[in-house]
Amino acid sequence: MAQSAFDPQSVAVITGGASGIGLAAANRLAAMGLCVCIADLGGDRLSQAAEALAAVSPNGAASVMAWPTDVSRAEDVQRLEAAVGERFGGADILMNNAGVQPGSALFGPAEAWDRVIGTNLWGIIHGSRAFAPGMIARGRPGLIINTGSKQGITTPPGDPAYNVAKAGVKTFTEALQHELRNTPGCRVTAHLLIPGFVFTPLTANGRTAKPDAAWTPEQTVDFMMDRLAAGDFYILCPDNDVPRPLDEKRILWAAGDVVENRPALSRWHPDYAAAFKAFVDRRD
């Protein structure tokens, strides 16, 4: 059998790994027998997540590592990479997943912009730059999975800092994959995870019960694993409310603003409401 990034001897590093999609991915990989390092802001949540992973790992706590990390700080991520190297010898899977969404306004507080872009965009850049060279040098199959967002593609009004950050994640990850596939001897690939509506602490907004429209983090990870096995770069996840064909139409309409020289964000422009509805309802 060909070697895989998901072989039991592999090492996975997941930022934002103490909750949500990150913890669901860590649980899946730990149960498969991989060594797993979760990185997140420190505290009880991180230590409790590590204990939960040790309980599902065939090798227990020996295969689990938790490391307090602020991914917006390059030096924190560099320390994380060094610590993983010292403990496990290096990484084979990197999931740059840490994210925040405190909300933003175009002319609102700069602190919100700094926090969102620092974590959601710079965190992914820092993680990829810190880990990728060592992953390539290992000469083993590897994956870098960066968590993006549909908001980084269709850029709906309402949270511009988040949209800017996630649009940057898409652009960066595309450039990363181009770099990796043109690096001689490289066995590492990059992938852009584009979740749908997932019920996590980031999206709960005070709710304790999962909305019917949302997927669980575990459903999202199941879908991600299937699409990674298929070799997808763009892992465009549906949810219980929005099927893939609707996502595709929304993405095509957004691109059409440029091609057809429509007003910016015409999907939300009253003069184009009927045209957008007709486009979505059209059966190709």
C-alpha positions in Angstrom: 0.0 0.0 0.0 1.3 3.5 -0.9 2.3 5.7 2.0 -0.3 8.2 3.0 -0.3 11.4 5.0 -2.9 9.6 7.2 -0.7 6.6 8.1 -0.4 6.0 11.8 3.2 7.1 11.9 2.2 10.6 10.6 2.0 13.7 12.7 -0.8 16.3 12.5 -0.7 19.8 13.8 -4.1 21.6 14.1 -4.4 25.3 15.1 -7.7 26.3 16.6 -7.7 22.6 17.8 -9.4 23.0 21.1 -12.9 23.3 19.7 -15.1 23.2 16.7 -13.9 21.9 13.3 -10.3 21.8 14.6 -11.1 19.6 17.6 -13.3 17.3 15.4 -10.4 16.9 13.0 -8.0 16.2 15.8 -10.4 13.6 17.2 -10.7 11.9 13.9 -6.9 11.8 13.3 -6.1 10.8 16.9 -8.5 7.9 16.7 -6.8 6.8 13.5 -3.5 6.5 15.5 -1.7 9.6 14.3 0.3 11.8 16.6 -1.7 15.0 17.0 -0.7 18.4 18.3 -3.5 20.9 18.9 -2.5 24.5 19.2 -4.9 27.1 20.6 -4.9 29.9 23.1 -3.9 28.5 26.5 -6.2 27.6 29.4 -8.5 24.9 30.6 -10.2 24.5 27.2 -6.9 23.5 25.6 -5.9 21.0 28.4 -9.4 19.5 28.4 -9.3 19.0 24.6 -5.9 17.2 25.0 -7.3 14.9 27.6 -10.2 14.1 25.3 -7.9 13.3 22.5 -5.7 11.0 24.7 -8.9 9.1 25.5 -9.6 8.2 21.8 -5.9 7.7 20.7 -4.8 4.1 20.6 -1.5 5.3 22.1 -3.1 7.5 24.7 -1.3 10.7 25.9 2.0 9.6 24.3 0.6 10.6 20.9 -1.1 13.8 21.9 0.4 17.3 22.4 -1.2 20.6 23.3 0.7 23.9 22.8 -0.5 27.4 23.7 -0.2 29.5 20.6 -1.4 32.9 19.3 -1.2 32.3 15.6 -1.2 36.0 14.9 2.3 36.1 16.3 5.0 34.7 14.0 7.3 33.9 16.9 4.6 31.8 18.6 4.1 29.7 15.5 7.8 29.3 15.0 8.0 28.0 18.6 5.1 25.6 17.9 7.0 24.2 14.9 10.1 23.7 16.9 8.2 22.1 19.7 6.5 19.6 17.3 9.9 18.8 15.8 11.4 18.1 19.2 8.4 16.0 20.4 7.4 14.1 17.2 10.2 14.8 14.7 8.2 17.1 12.4 4.8 17.4 10.9 3.1 15.7 8.0 -0.3 17.3 8.2 -0.9 21.0 9.0 -4.4 22.3 9.4 -4.3 26.1 9.7 -7.8 26.4 11.2 -7.6 29.0 14.0 -10.2 31.8 13.4 -12.1 34.5 15.1 -15.2 36.5 14.1 -15.9 39.3 16.5 -17.7 41.3 13.9 -16.5 44.4 12.1 -17.7 47.6 10.4 -15.9 49.4 7.6 -15.2 52.4 9.7 -15.4 50.7 13.0 -12.6 50.1 15.6 -9.3 49.2 14.1 -8.7 46.7 16.9 -11.4 44.5 15.4 -9.7 44.6 12.0 -6.3 43.9 13.6 -7.6 40.9 15.5 -9.5 39.3 12.6 -6.8 39.8 10.0 -4.0 38.9 12.5 -5.7 35.5 13.3 -7.6 34.6 10.2 -5.1 35.6 7.6 -1.7 36.1 9.2 -2.2 33.0 11.3 -2.5 30.9 8.1 0.5 32.7 6.5 2.6 32.2 9.6 1.7 28.5 9.9 2.4 27.7 6.3 5.7 29.6 6.2 6.9 28.0 9.5 5.9 24.4 8.7 6.0 23.9 4.9 9.8 23.9 4.5 10.3 21.2 7.1 7.4 19.2 5.7 8.9 19.3 2.2 12.3 18.3 3.6 10.9 15.2 5.3 10.2 13.8 1.8 6.9 12.2 3.0 3.3 12.7 1.7 1.9 15.8 3.4 -1.1 18.1 3.5 -1.6 21.7 4.4 -5.3 22.4 4.9 -6.2 26.1 5.3 -9.7 26.9 6.5 -11.3 29.6 4.3 -14.9 30.7 4.0 -17.6 31.2 1.4 -17.5 34.8 2.7 -14.1 35.1 1.2 -15.5 34.2 -2.3 -18.9 35.9 -2.4 -18.0 38.6 0.1 -21.5 39.5 1.4 -21.9 42.9 3.1 -21.9 43.0 6.9 -18.4 41.9 8.1 -15.8 43.4 5.9 -12.7 42.5 8.0 -13.7 38.8 8.0 -14.3 38.8 4.2 -11.0 40.5 3.5 -9.1 38.0 5.7 -10.8 34.9 4.1 -10.4 36.3 0.6 -6.7 36.5 1.4 -6.7 32.9 2.7 -8.1 31.8 -0.7 -5.5 33.7 -2.6 -2.6 32.7 -0.4 -3.6 29.0 -0.5 -3.8 29.0 -4.3 -0.3 30.5 -4.4 0.9 28.0 -1.9 -0.4 25.0 -3.9 1.2 26.4 -7.1 4.5 26.7 -5.2 4.3 23.2 -3.8 3.5 21.5 -7.1 6.4 23.3 -8.8 8.9 22.4 -6.1 11.0 19.4 -7.2 10.6 16.3 -5.1 7.8 17.9 -3.0 5.1 15.4 -1.8 3.1 18.1 0.1 -0.1 19.5 -1.2 -2.2 22.4 -0.1 -6.0 22.4 0.1 -8.6 25.1 0.8 -11.4 24.0 3.2 -14.6 26.1 2.6 -17.1 25.2 5.3 -20.8 25.8 5.0 -22.8 26.7 8.1 -21.3 24.8 10.9 -22.4 24.9 14.5 -19.3 25.8 16.5 -18.5 28.2 19.3 -17.6 30.7 16.6 -21.1 30.6 15.1 -23.2 29.8 18.1 -24.0 33.4 19.0 -25.5 32.4 22.3 -27.4 29.4 21.0 -27.0 26.1 22.8 -28.9 23.9 20.3 -27.7 23.3 16.8 -29.9 25.1 14.2 -31.5 22.7 11.7 -29.6 24.4 8.8 -26.2 23.8 10.3 -23.8 20.8 10.0 -21.9 19.6 13.0 -18.1 19.9 13.0 -17.9 16.1 12.6 -20.0 16.2 9.4 -17.7 18.8 8.0 -14.6 16.8 8.8 -16.2 13.7 7.3 -16.8 15.6 4.1 -13.3 17.1 4.2 -11.7 13.6 4.5 -13.7 12.3 1.6 -12.7 15.2 -0.7 -9.0 15.0 0.4 -9.1 11.4 -0.6 -10.5 12.5 -4.0 -7.6 15.0 -4.3 -9.8 18.2 -4.3 -8.1 21.5 -3.8 -11.3 23.5 -3.2 -13.3 21.6 -0.6 -16.6 23.3 -0.9 -18.9 22.0 1.8 -22.7 22.1 1.7 -24.9 22.2 4.8 -28.5 21.4 5.6 -29.7 24.6 4.0 -27.5 25.3 1.1 -26.7 22.5 -1.5 -23.7 22.7 -3.7 -25.6 23.9 -6.8 -26.8 27.0 -5.0 -23.2 27.7 -3.8 -22.0 27.4 -7.4 -24.6 29.9 -8.6 -23.7 32.4 -5.9 -20.0 32.0 -6.8 -20.6 32.4 -10.5 -22.8 35.5 -9.9 -20.1 37.1 -7.9 -17.5 36.5 -10.6 -20.0 37.8 -13.1 -19.9 41.2 -11.4 -16.4 41.6 -12.9 -17.0 40.0 -16.2 -20.3 41.9 -16.9 -19.2 45.1 -15.2 -22.2 45.1 -12.8 -22.1 47.2 -9.6 -20.0 45.8 -6.8 -21.9 43.2 -4.7 -24.8 43.4 -7.2 -26.4 40.3 -5.5 -27.4 42.7 -2.8 -28.2 45.7 -5.1 -32.0 46.3 -5.4 -31.8 46.9 -9.1 -30.4 43.4 -9.6 -32.6 41.4 -7.2 -34.8 40.1 -10.0 -31.9 39.2 -12.2 -30.1 37.3 -9.4 -33.3 35.4 -8.6 -33.8 34.5 -12.2 -30.2 33.3 -12.4 -30.5 31.1 -9.3 -33.9 29.7 -10.5 -32.6 29.0 -14.0 -32.3 25.3 -14.9 -29.2 24.9 -17.0 
